[in-house]
Amino acid sequence: MSNLEKLVLKDCSVLSEISPSIGNLSEILLIDLEDCVSLRSLPRSIYKLKSLKTFILSGCIMIEKLEEDLEQECPFQ
């Protein structure tokens, strides 16, 4: 799946974590996690995705440390 370009998990209310292997998606352009209300954190590997253009997290109300992590790691600020 390393050629995957879009990952849409919108409205997945039971999703609580994402595998660090998401960092292996070297061609990913879009990740949509909108309204994944049980998601608590993101693996650091997600911040290193150089091809990622659109990252949707609106409605992910349980994520607490996003801004701090983004400032340190994220290439798409």
PDB file with SEQRES, HELIX, SHEET and CRYST1 records, atoms N, CA, C and O in Angstrom:
SEQRES   1 A   77  MET SER ASN LEU GLU LYS LEU VAL LEU LYS ASP CYS SER          
SEQRES   2 A   77  VAL LEU SER GLU ILE SER PRO SER ILE GLY ASN LEU SER          
SEQRES   3 A   77  GLU ILE LEU LEU ILE ASP LEU GLU ASP CYS VAL SER LEU          
SEQRES   4 A   77  ARG SER LEU PRO ARG SER ILE TYR LYS LEU LYS SER LEU          
SEQRES   5 A   77  LYS THR PHE ILE LEU SER GLY CYS ILE MET ILE GLU LYS          
SEQRES   6 A   77  LEU GLU GLU ASP LEU GLU GLN GLU CYS PRO PHE GLN              
HELIX    1 AA1 PRO A   20  ASN A   24  5                                   5    
HELIX    2 AA2 ARG A   44  LYS A   48  5                                   5    
HELIX    3 AA3 LEU A   66  GLU A   73  1                                   8    
SHEET    1 AA1 3 LYS A   6  VAL A   8  0                                        
SHEET    2 AA1 3 LEU A  30  ASP A  32  1                                        
SHEET    3 AA1 3 THR A  54  ILE A  56  1                                        
CRYST1    1.000    1.000    1.000  90.00  90.00  90.00 P 1           1          
ATOM      1  N   MET A   1       0.806  -1.194   0.000  1.00  0.00           N  
ATOM      2  CA  MET A   1       0.000   0.000   0.000  1.00  0.00           C  
ATOM      3  C   MET A   1       0.851   1.261   0.000  1.00  0.00           C  
ATOM      4  O   MET A   1       0.315   2.340   0.251  1.00  0.00           O  
ATOM      5  N   SER A   2       2.107   1.181  -0.260  1.00  0.00           N  
ATOM      6  CA  SER A   2       2.962   2.363  -0.206  1.00  0.00           C  
ATOM      7  C   SER A   2       2.600   3.391  -1.270  1.00  0.00           C  
ATOM      8  O   SER A   2       3.026   4.541  -1.162  1.00  0.00           O  
ATOM      9  N   ASN A   3       1.831   3.024  -2.296  1.00  0.00           N  
ATOM     10  CA  ASN A   3       1.414   3.961  -3.345  1.00  0.00           C  
ATOM     11  C   ASN A   3       0.054   4.599  -3.061  1.00  0.00           C  
ATOM     12  O   ASN A   3      -0.470   5.323  -3.908  1.00  0.00           O  
ATOM     13  N   LEU A   4      -0.515   4.348  -1.911  1.00  0.00           N  
ATOM     14  CA  LEU A   4      -1.802   4.915  -1.542  1.00  0.00           C  
ATOM     15  C   LEU A   4      -1.722   6.440  -1.540  1.00  0.00           C  
ATOM     16  O   LEU A   4      -0.796   7.013  -0.966  1.00  0.00           O  
ATOM     17  N   GLU A   5      -2.694   7.101  -2.182  1.00  0.00           N  
ATOM     18  CA  GLU A   5      -2.692   8.558  -2.261  1.00  0.00           C  
ATOM     19  C   GLU A   5      -3.715   9.210  -1.348  1.00  0.00           C  
ATOM     20  O   GLU A   5      -3.527  10.358  -0.944  1.00  0.00           O  
ATOM     21  N   LYS A   6      -4.796   8.508  -1.009  1.00  0.00           N  
ATOM     22  CA  LYS A   6      -5.836   9.063  -0.153  1.00  0.00           C  
ATOM     23  C   LYS A   6      -6.219   8.059   0.917  1.00  0.00           C  
ATOM     24  O   LYS A   6      -6.453   6.885   0.630  1.00  0.00           O  
ATOM     25  N   LEU A   7      -6.282   8.529   2.145  1.00  0.00           N  
ATOM     26  CA  LEU A   7      -6.741   7.715   3.267  1.00  0.00           C  
ATOM     27  C   LEU A   7      -7.877   8.481   3.932  1.00  0.00           C  
ATOM     28  O   LEU A   7      -7.647   9.501   4.583  1.00  0.00           O  
ATOM     29  N   VAL A   8      -9.102   7.992   3.769  1.00  0.00           N  
ATOM     30  CA  VAL A   8     -10.283   8.661   4.305  1.00  0.00           C  
ATOM     31  C   VAL A   8     -10.906   7.766   5.369  1.00  0.00           C  
ATOM     32  O   VAL A   8     -11.453   6.706   5.066  1.00  0.00           O  
ATOM     33  N   LEU A   9     -10.814   8.206   6.608  1.00  0.00           N  
ATOM     34  CA  LEU A   9     -11.396   7.481   7.731  1.00  0.00           C  
ATOM     35  C   LEU A   9     -12.436   8.354   8.431  1.00  0.00           C  
ATOM     36  O   LEU A   9     -12.727   8.150   9.610  1.00  0.00           O  
ATOM     37  N   LYS A  10     -12.981   9.297   7.730  1.00  0.00           N  
ATOM     38  CA  LYS A  10     -13.959  10.255   8.237  1.00  0.00           C  
ATOM     39  C   LYS A  10     -15.098   9.547   8.960  1.00  0.00           C  
ATOM     40  O   LYS A  10     -15.612   8.529   8.494  1.00  0.00           O  
ATOM     41  N   ASP A  11     -15.483  10.103  10.107  1.00  0.00           N  
ATOM     42  CA  ASP A  11     -16.602   9.601  10.914  1.00  0.00           C  
ATOM     43  C   ASP A  11     -16.373   8.208  11.490  1.00  0.00           C  
ATOM     44  O   ASP A  11     -17.334   7.507  11.805  1.00  0.00           O  
ATOM     45  N   CYS A  12     -15.137   7.805  11.629  1.00  0.00           N  
ATOM     46  CA  CYS A  12     -14.831   6.505  12.228  1.00  0.00           C  
ATOM     47  C   CYS A  12     -14.747   6.703  13.748  1.00  0.00           C  
ATOM     48  O   CYS A  12     -13.666   6.915  14.298  1.00  0.00           O  
ATOM     49  N   SER A  13     -15.879   6.631  14.397  1.00  0.00           N  
ATOM     50  CA  SER A  13     -15.959   6.990  15.811  1.00  0.00           C  
ATOM     51  C   SER A  13     -15.262   6.006  16.750  1.00  0.00           C  
ATOM     52  O   SER A  13     -15.030   6.342  17.912  1.00  0.00           O  
ATOM     53  N   VAL A  14     -14.925   4.818  16.290  1.00  0.00           N  
ATOM     54  CA  VAL A  14     -14.252   3.848  17.160  1.00  0.00           C  
ATOM     55  C   VAL A  14     -12.734   3.826  16.969  1.00  0.00           C  
ATOM     56  O   VAL A  14     -12.029   3.124  17.694  1.00  0.00           O  
ATOM     57  N   LEU A  15     -12.232   4.583  16.004  1.00  0.00           N  
ATOM     58  CA  LEU A  15     -10.787   4.626  15.771  1.00  0.00           C  
ATOM     59  C   LEU A  15     -10.109   5.334  16.934  1.00  0.00           C  
ATOM     60  O   LEU A  15     -10.365   6.514  17.173  1.00  0.00           O  
ATOM     61  N   SER A  16      -9.246   4.626  17.662  1.00  0.00           N  
ATOM     62  CA  SER A  16      -8.603   5.228  18.830  1.00  0.00           C  
ATOM     63  C   SER A  16      -7.102   5.433  18.637  1.00  0.00           C  
ATOM     64  O   SER A  16      -6.484   6.211  19.363  1.00  0.00           O  
ATOM     65  N   GLU A  17      -6.520   4.744  17.669  1.00  0.00           N  
ATOM     66  CA  GLU A  17      -5.094   4.943  17.408  1.00  0.00           C  
ATOM     67  C   GLU A  17      -4.787   4.629  15.952  1.00  0.00           C  
ATOM     68  O   GLU A  17      -5.537   3.933  15.267  1.00  0.00           O  
ATOM     69  N   ILE A  18      -3.661   5.166  15.507  1.00  0.00           N  
ATOM     70  CA  ILE A  18      -3.197   4.947  14.141  1.00  0.00           C  
ATOM     71  C   ILE A  18      -1.813   4.319  14.232  1.00  0.00           C  
ATOM     72  O   ILE A  18      -0.968   4.769  15.007  1.00  0.00           O  
ATOM     73  N   SER A  19      -1.591   3.304  13.457  1.00  0.00           N  
ATOM     74  CA  SER A  19      -0.310   2.607  13.462  1.00  0.00           C  
ATOM     75  C   SER A  19       0.816   3.524  12.981  1.00  0.00           C  
ATOM     76  O   SER A  19       0.618   4.304  12.049  1.00  0.00           O  
ATOM     77  N   PRO A  20       1.977   3.440  13.597  1.00  0.00           N  
ATOM     78  CA  PRO A  20       3.132   4.207  13.128  1.00  0.00           C  
ATOM     79  C   PRO A  20       3.528   3.869  11.686  1.00  0.00           C  
ATOM     80  O   PRO A  20       4.255   4.629  11.047  1.00  0.00           O  
ATOM     81  N   SER A  21       3.055   2.744  11.184  1.00  0.00           N  
ATOM     82  CA  SER A  21       3.379   2.363   9.802  1.00  0.00           C  
ATOM     83  C   SER A  21       2.771   3.327   8.786  1.00  0.00           C  
ATOM     84  O   SER A  21       3.106   3.260   7.603  1.00  0.00           O  
ATOM     85  N   ILE A  22       1.888   4.217   9.222  1.00  0.00           N  
ATOM     86  CA  ILE A  22       1.343   5.212   8.313  1.00  0.00           C  
ATOM     87  C   ILE A  22       2.470   6.066   7.724  1.00  0.00           C  
ATOM     88  O   ILE A  22       2.327   6.626   6.638  1.00  0.00           O  
ATOM     89  N   GLY A  23       3.557   6.158   8.428  1.00  0.00           N  
ATOM     90  CA  GLY A  23       4.727   6.900   7.948  1.00  0.00           C  
ATOM     91  C   GLY A  23       5.374   6.274   6.726  1.00  0.00           C  
ATOM     92  O   GLY A  23       6.231   6.899   6.101  1.00  0.00           O  
ATOM     93  N   ASN A  24       4.991   5.063   6.372  1.00  0.00           N  
ATOM     94  CA  ASN A  24       5.528   4.385   5.187  1.00  0.00           C  
ATOM     95  C   ASN A  24       4.750   4.716   3.909  1.00  0.00           C  
ATOM     96  O   ASN A  24       5.114   4.252   2.828  1.00  0.00           O  
ATOM     97  N   LEU A  25       3.701   5.500   4.023  1.00  0.00           N  
ATOM     98  CA  LEU A  25       2.886   5.853   2.856  1.00  0.00           C  
ATOM     99  C   LEU A  25       3.555   7.016   2.120  1.00  0.00           C  
ATOM    100  O   LEU A  25       3.160   8.172   2.278  1.00  0.00           O  
ATOM    101  N   SER A  26       4.534   6.708   1.342  1.00  0.00           N  
ATOM    102  CA  SER A  26       5.381   7.730   0.722  1.00  0.00           C  
ATOM    103  C   SER A  26       4.690   8.555  -0.357  1.00  0.00           C  
ATOM    104  O   SER A  26       5.195   9.616  -0.725  1.00  0.00           O  
ATOM    105  N   GLU A  27       3.548   8.100  -0.875  1.00  0.00           N  
ATOM    106  CA  GLU A  27       2.840   8.824  -1.934  1.00  0.00           C  
ATOM    107  C   GLU A  27       1.547   9.477  -1.451  1.00  0.00           C  
ATOM    108  O   GLU A  27       0.800  10.034  -2.255  1.00  0.00           O  
ATOM    109  N   ILE A  28       1.278   9.416  -0.161  1.00  0.00           N  
ATOM    110  CA  ILE A  28       0.006   9.903   0.368  1.00  0.00           C  
ATOM    111  C   ILE A  28      -0.134  11.419   0.175  1.00  0.00           C  
ATOM    112  O   ILE A  28       0.777  12.187   0.486  1.00  0.00           O  
ATOM    113  N   LEU A  29      -1.287  11.825  -0.340  1.00  0.00           N  
ATOM    114  CA  LEU A  29      -1.566  13.237  -0.574  1.00  0.00           C  
ATOM    115  C   LEU A  29      -2.609  13.781   0.400  1.00  0.00           C  
ATOM    116  O   LEU A  29      -2.573  14.957   0.761  1.00  0.00           O  
ATOM    117  N   LEU A  30      -3.546  12.913   0.828  1.00  0.00           N  
ATOM    118  CA  LEU A  30      -4.639  13.346   1.676  1.00  0.00           C  
ATOM    119  C   LEU A  30      -4.894  12.332   2.781  1.00  0.00           C  
ATOM    120  O   LEU A  30      -4.969  11.128   2.534  1.00  0.00           O  
ATOM    121  N   ILE A  31      -5.026  12.834   3.996  1.00  0.00           N  
ATOM    122  CA  ILE A  31      -5.476  12.022   5.130  1.00  0.00           C  
ATOM    123  C   ILE A  31      -6.656  12.766   5.741  1.00  0.00           C  
ATOM    124  O   ILE A  31      -6.523  13.912   6.170  1.00  0.00           O  
ATOM    125  N   ASP A  32      -7.813  12.105   5.779  1.00  0.00           N  
ATOM    126  CA  ASP A  32      -9.019  12.708   6.327  1.00  0.00           C  
ATOM    127  C   ASP A  32      -9.461  11.908   7.546  1.00  0.00           C  
ATOM    128  O   ASP A  32      -9.948  10.784   7.426  1.00  0.00           O  
ATOM    129  N   LEU A  33      -9.283  12.502   8.709  1.00  0.00           N  
ATOM    130  CA  LEU A  33      -9.673  11.872   9.967  1.00  0.00           C  
ATOM    131  C   LEU A  33     -10.805  12.640  10.644  1.00  0.00           C  
ATOM    132  O   LEU A  33     -11.005  12.524  11.853  1.00  0.00           O  
ATOM    133  N   GLU A  34     -11.537  13.418   9.866  1.00  0.00           N  
ATOM    134  CA  GLU A  34     -12.601  14.258  10.414  1.00  0.00           C  
ATOM    135  C   GLU A  34     -13.586  13.456  11.254  1.00  0.00           C  
ATOM    136  O   GLU A  34     -14.056  12.392  10.851  1.00  0.00           O  
ATOM    137  N   ASP A  35     -13.883  13.990  12.425  1.00  0.00           N  
ATOM    138  CA  ASP A  35     -14.847  13.405  13.359  1.00  0.00           C  
ATOM    139  C   ASP A  35     -14.489  12.007  13.838  1.00  0.00           C  
ATOM    140  O   ASP A  35     -15.378  11.216  14.153  1.00  0.00           O  
ATOM    141  N   CYS A  36     -13.217  11.695  13.897  1.00  0.00           N  
ATOM    142  CA  CYS A  36     -12.752  10.458  14.551  1.00  0.00           C  
ATOM    143  C   CYS A  36     -12.633  10.798  16.035  1.00  0.00           C  
ATOM    144  O   CYS A  36     -11.540  11.054  16.540  1.00  0.00           O  
ATOM    145  N   VAL A  37     -13.761  10.796  16.715  1.00  0.00           N  
ATOM    146  CA  VAL A  37     -13.872  11.359  18.052  1.00  0.00           C  
ATOM    147  C   VAL A  37     -13.145  10.560  19.146  1.00  0.00           C  
ATOM    148  O   VAL A  37     -12.958  11.077  20.247  1.00  0.00           O  
ATOM    149  N   SER A  38     -12.743   9.351  18.878  1.00  0.00           N  
ATOM    150  CA  SER A  38     -12.026   8.549  19.874  1.00  0.00           C  
ATOM    151  C   SER A  38     -10.515   8.589  19.685  1.00  0.00           C  
ATOM    152  O   SER A  38      -9.771   8.065  20.514  1.00  0.00           O  
ATOM    153  N   LEU A  39     -10.063   9.202  18.610  1.00  0.00           N  
ATOM    154  CA  LEU A  39      -8.624   9.272  18.328  1.00  0.00           C  
ATOM    155  C   LEU A  39      -7.947  10.183  19.340  1.00  0.00           C  
ATOM    156  O   LEU A  39      -8.318  11.349  19.479  1.00  0.00           O  
ATOM    157  N   ARG A  40      -6.948   9.650  20.052  1.00  0.00           N  
ATOM    158  CA  ARG A  40      -6.306  10.393  21.138  1.00  0.00           C  
ATOM    159  C   ARG A  40      -4.961  11.000  20.762  1.00  0.00           C  
ATOM    160  O   ARG A  40      -4.569  12.030  21.310  1.00  0.00           O  
ATOM    161  N   SER A  41      -4.263  10.375  19.842  1.00  0.00           N  
ATOM    162  CA  SER A  41      -2.945  10.891  19.469  1.00  0.00           C  
ATOM    163  C   SER A  41      -2.597  10.421  18.061  1.00  0.00           C  
ATOM    164  O   SER A  41      -3.261   9.562  17.481  1.00  0.00           O  
ATOM    165  N   LEU A  42      -1.551  11.009  17.546  1.00  0.00           N  
ATOM    166  CA  LEU A  42      -1.063  10.640  16.216  1.00  0.00           C  
ATOM    167  C   LEU A  42       0.362  10.130  16.349  1.00  0.00           C  
ATOM    168  O   LEU A  42       1.127  10.651  17.160  1.00  0.00           O  
ATOM    169  N   PRO A  43       0.730   9.128  15.576  1.00  0.00           N  
ATOM    170  CA  PRO A  43       2.120   8.663  15.633  1.00  0.00           C  
ATOM    171  C   PRO A  43       3.040   9.730  15.041  1.00  0.00           C  
ATOM    172  O   PRO A  43       2.667  10.401  14.079  1.00  0.00           O  
ATOM    173  N   ARG A  44       4.208   9.888  15.591  1.00  0.00           N  
ATOM    174  CA  ARG A  44       5.161  10.895  15.098  1.00  0.00           C  
ATOM    175  C   ARG A  44       5.492  10.689  13.627  1.00  0.00           C  
ATOM    176  O   ARG A  44       5.820  11.649  12.929  1.00  0.00           O  
ATOM    177  N   SER A  45       5.413   9.470  13.153  1.00  0.00           N  
ATOM    178  CA  SER A  45       5.749   9.189  11.759  1.00  0.00           C  
ATOM    179  C   SER A  45       4.834   9.920  10.782  1.00  0.00           C  
ATOM    180  O   SER A  45       5.216  10.138   9.632  1.00  0.00           O  
ATOM    181  N   ILE A  46       3.642  10.301  11.213  1.00  0.00           N  
ATOM    182  CA  ILE A  46       2.706  10.994  10.331  1.00  0.00           C  
ATOM    183  C   ILE A  46       3.221  12.391   9.975  1.00  0.00           C  
ATOM    184  O   ILE A  46       2.912  12.909   8.902  1.00  0.00           O  
ATOM    185  N   TYR A  47       3.988  12.989  10.851  1.00  0.00           N  
ATOM    186  CA  TYR A  47       4.504  14.340  10.629  1.00  0.00           C  
ATOM    187  C   TYR A  47       5.654  14.369   9.624  1.00  0.00           C  
ATOM    188  O   TYR A  47       6.067  15.441   9.183  1.00  0.00           O  
ATOM    189  N   LYS A  48       6.155  13.228   9.271  1.00  0.00           N  
ATOM    190  CA  LYS A  48       7.302  13.153   8.360  1.00  0.00           C  
ATOM    191  C   LYS A  48       6.906  12.809   6.930  1.00  0.00           C  
ATOM    192  O   LYS A  48       7.767  12.556   6.087  1.00  0.00           O  
ATOM    193  N   LEU A  49       5.615  12.799   6.659  1.00  0.00           N  
ATOM    194  CA  LEU A  49       5.114  12.479   5.315  1.00  0.00           C  
ATOM    195  C   LEU A  49       5.321  13.683   4.402  1.00  0.00           C  
ATOM    196  O   LEU A  49       4.574  14.657   4.488  1.00  0.00           O  
ATOM    197  N   LYS A  50       6.300  13.630   3.552  1.00  0.00           N  
ATOM    198  CA  LYS A  50       6.659  14.772   2.713  1.00  0.00           C  
ATOM    199  C   LYS A  50       5.667  15.029   1.586  1.00  0.00           C  
ATOM    200  O   LYS A  50       5.547  16.162   1.122  1.00  0.00           O  
ATOM    201  N   SER A  51       4.963  14.013   1.143  1.00  0.00           N  
ATOM    202  CA  SER A  51       4.021  14.188   0.032  1.00  0.00           C  
ATOM    203  C   SER A  51       2.650  14.689   0.499  1.00  0.00           C  
ATOM    204  O   SER A  51       1.842  15.110  -0.329  1.00  0.00           O  
ATOM    205  N   LEU A  52       2.373  14.653   1.802  1.00  0.00           N  
ATOM    206  CA  LEU A  52       1.059  14.994   2.329  1.00  0.00           C  
ATOM    207  C   LEU A  52       0.728  16.468   2.093  1.00  0.00           C  
ATOM    208  O   LEU A  52       1.470  17.357   2.511  1.00  0.00           O  
ATOM    209  N   LYS A  53      -0.397  16.712   1.417  1.00  0.00           N  
ATOM    210  CA  LYS A  53      -0.841  18.072   1.101  1.00  0.00           C  
ATOM    211  C   LYS A  53      -2.052  18.490   1.928  1.00  0.00           C  
ATOM    212  O   LYS A  53      -2.185  19.662   2.281  1.00  0.00           O  
ATOM    213  N   THR A  54      -2.940  17.540   2.241  1.00  0.00           N  
ATOM    214  CA  THR A  54      -4.165  17.840   2.972  1.00  0.00           C  
ATOM    215  C   THR A  54      -4.300  16.884   4.154  1.00  0.00           C  
ATOM    216  O   THR A  54      -4.262  15.664   3.996  1.00  0.00           O  
ATOM    217  N   PHE A  55      -4.460  17.468   5.339  1.00  0.00           N  
ATOM    218  CA  PHE A  55      -4.537  16.690   6.568  1.00  0.00           C  
ATOM    219  C   PHE A  55      -5.722  17.230   7.368  1.00  0.00           C  
ATOM    220  O   PHE A  55      -5.631  18.313   7.946  1.00  0.00           O  
ATOM    221  N   ILE A  56      -6.827  16.491   7.407  1.00  0.00           N  
ATOM    222  CA  ILE A  56      -8.059  16.969   8.023  1.00  0.00           C  
ATOM    223  C   ILE A  56      -8.259  16.289   9.375  1.00  0.00           C  
ATOM    224  O   ILE A  56      -8.362  15.065   9.461  1.00  0.00           O  
ATOM    225  N   LEU A  57      -8.311  17.108  10.430  1.00  0.00           N  
ATOM    226  CA  LEU A  57      -8.487  16.609  11.787  1.00  0.00           C  
ATOM    227  C   LEU A  57      -9.668  17.250  12.509  1.00  0.00           C  
ATOM    228  O   LEU A  57      -9.832  17.039  13.710  1.00  0.00           O  
ATOM    229  N   SER A  58     -10.484  18.019  11.818  1.00  0.00           N  
ATOM    230  CA  SER A  58     -11.581  18.700  12.496  1.00  0.00           C  
ATOM    231  C   SER A  58     -12.515  17.676  13.144  1.00  0.00           C  
ATOM    232  O   SER A  58     -12.845  16.648  12.553  1.00  0.00           O  
ATOM    233  N   GLY A  59     -12.924  17.981  14.353  1.00  0.00           N  
ATOM    234  CA  GLY A  59     -13.808  17.087  15.086  1.00  0.00           C  
ATOM    235  C   GLY A  59     -13.093  16.003  15.876  1.00  0.00           C  
ATOM    236  O   GLY A  59     -13.738  15.198  16.548  1.00  0.00           O  
ATOM    237  N   CYS A  60     -11.767  15.974  15.802  1.00  0.00           N  
ATOM    238  CA  CYS A  60     -10.989  14.994  16.585  1.00  0.00           C  
ATOM    239  C   CYS A  60     -10.752  15.601  17.966  1.00  0.00           C  
ATOM    240  O   CYS A  60      -9.668  16.108  18.258  1.00  0.00           O  
ATOM    241  N   ILE A  61     -11.767  15.543  18.797  1.00  0.00           N  
ATOM    242  CA  ILE A  61     -11.794  16.295  20.051  1.00  0.00           C  
ATOM    243  C   ILE A  61     -10.908  15.722  21.160  1.00  0.00           C  
ATOM    244  O   ILE A  61     -10.676  16.393  22.166  1.00  0.00           O  
ATOM    245  N   MET A  62     -10.418  14.514  20.994  1.00  0.00           N  
ATOM    246  CA  MET A  62      -9.612  13.890  22.049  1.00  0.00           C  
ATOM    247  C   MET A  62      -8.106  14.111  21.872  1.00  0.00           C  
ATOM    248  O   MET A  62      -7.331  13.805  22.778  1.00  0.00           O  
ATOM    249  N   ILE A  63      -7.691  14.629  20.739  1.00  0.00           N  
ATOM    250  CA  ILE A  63      -6.261  14.867  20.512  1.00  0.00           C  
ATOM    251  C   ILE A  63      -5.834  16.074  21.327  1.00  0.00           C  
ATOM    252  O   ILE A  63      -6.425  17.147  21.205  1.00  0.00           O  
ATOM    253  N   GLU A  64      -4.805  15.909  22.164  1.00  0.00           N  
ATOM    254  CA  GLU A  64      -4.389  16.956  23.081  1.00  0.00           C  
ATOM    255  C   GLU A  64      -3.075  17.631  22.707  1.00  0.00           C  
ATOM    256  O   GLU A  64      -2.939  18.837  22.915  1.00  0.00           O  
ATOM    257  N   LYS A  65      -2.120  16.913  22.174  1.00  0.00           N  
ATOM    258  CA  LYS A  65      -0.778  17.441  22.000  1.00  0.00           C  
ATOM    259  C   LYS A  65      -0.449  17.814  20.558  1.00  0.00           C  
ATOM    260  O   LYS A  65       0.730  17.926  20.220  1.00  0.00           O  
ATOM    261  N   LEU A  66      -1.415  18.005  19.721  1.00  0.00           N  
ATOM    262  CA  LEU A  66      -1.178  18.210  18.301  1.00  0.00           C  
ATOM    263  C   LEU A  66      -0.316  19.429  18.006  1.00  0.00           C  
ATOM    264  O   LEU A  66       0.661  19.311  17.267  1.00  0.00           O  
ATOM    265  N   GLU A  67      -0.637  20.581  18.548  1.00  0.00           N  
ATOM    266  CA  GLU A  67       0.096  21.791  18.205  1.00  0.00           C  
ATOM    267  C   GLU A  67       1.569  21.681  18.575  1.00  0.00           C  
ATOM    268  O   GLU A  67       2.434  22.065  17.789  1.00  0.00           O  
ATOM    269  N   GLU A  68       1.858  21.169  19.746  1.00  0.00           N  
ATOM    270  CA  GLU A  68       3.250  21.016  20.171  1.00  0.00           C  
ATOM    271  C   GLU A  68       4.008  20.096  19.224  1.00  0.00           C  
ATOM    272  O   GLU A  68       5.129  20.409  18.823  1.00  0.00           O  
ATOM    273  N   ASP A  69       3.413  18.973  18.865  1.00  0.00           N  
ATOM    274  CA  ASP A  69       4.051  18.036  17.955  1.00  0.00           C  
ATOM    275  C   ASP A  69       4.234  18.641  16.566  1.00  0.00           C  
ATOM    276  O   ASP A  69       5.286  18.463  15.952  1.00  0.00           O  
ATOM    277  N   LEU A  70       3.238  19.345  16.066  1.00  0.00           N  
ATOM    278  CA  LEU A  70       3.326  19.947  14.738  1.00  0.00           C  
ATOM    279  C   LEU A  70       4.452  20.967  14.662  1.00  0.00           C  
ATOM    280  O   LEU A  70       5.175  21.012  13.666  1.00  0.00           O  
ATOM    281  N   GLU A  71       4.611  21.774  15.679  1.00  0.00           N  
ATOM    282  CA  GLU A  71       5.662  22.774  15.676  1.00  0.00           C  
ATOM    283  C   GLU A  71       7.040  22.137  15.566  1.00  0.00           C  
ATOM    284  O   GLU A  71       7.934  22.709  14.941  1.00  0.00           O  
ATOM    285  N   GLN A  72       7.223  20.985  16.151  1.00  0.00           N  
ATOM    286  CA  GLN A  72       8.523  20.336  16.170  1.00  0.00           C  
ATOM    287  C   GLN A  72       8.793  19.486  14.946  1.00  0.00           C  
ATOM    288  O   GLN A  72       9.946  19.389  14.526  1.00  0.00           O  
ATOM    289  N   GLU A  73       7.786  18.866  14.353  1.00  0.00           N  
ATOM    290  CA  GLU A  73       8.014  17.837  13.362  1.00  0.00           C  
ATOM    291  C   GLU A  73       7.449  18.098  11.977  1.00  0.00           C  
ATOM    292  O   GLU A  73       8.005  17.611  10.992  1.00  0.00           O  
ATOM    293  N   CYS A  74       6.374  18.844  11.873  1.00  0.00           N  
ATOM    294  CA  CYS A  74       5.561  18.868  10.666  1.00  0.00           C  
ATOM    295  C   CYS A  74       6.184  19.649   9.507  1.00  0.00           C  
ATOM    296  O   CYS A  74       6.522  20.822   9.671  1.00  0.00           O  
ATOM    297  N   PRO A  75       6.342  19.014   8.327  1.00  0.00           N  
ATOM    298  CA  PRO A  75       6.909  19.693   7.172  1.00  0.00           C  
ATOM    299  C   PRO A  75       5.888  20.508   6.396  1.00  0.00           C  
ATOM    300  O   PRO A  75       6.278  21.263   5.506  1.00  0.00           O  
ATOM    301  N   PHE A  76       4.584  20.390   6.694  1.00  0.00           N  
ATOM    302  CA  PHE A  76       3.563  21.085   5.906  1.00  0.00           C  
ATOM    303  C   PHE A  76       2.887  22.205   6.682  1.00  0.00           C  
ATOM    304  O   PHE A  76       1.685  22.420   6.528  1.00  0.00           O  
ATOM    305  N   GLN A  77       3.631  22.916   7.506  1.00  0.00           N  
ATOM    306  CA  GLN A  77       3.069  24.019   8.286  1.00  0.00           C  
ATOM    307  C   GLN A  77       2.720  25.174   7.397  1.00  0.00           C  
ATOM    308  O   GLN A  77       2.232  26.198   7.877  1.00  0.00           O  
TER     309      GLN A  77                                                      
END                                                                             
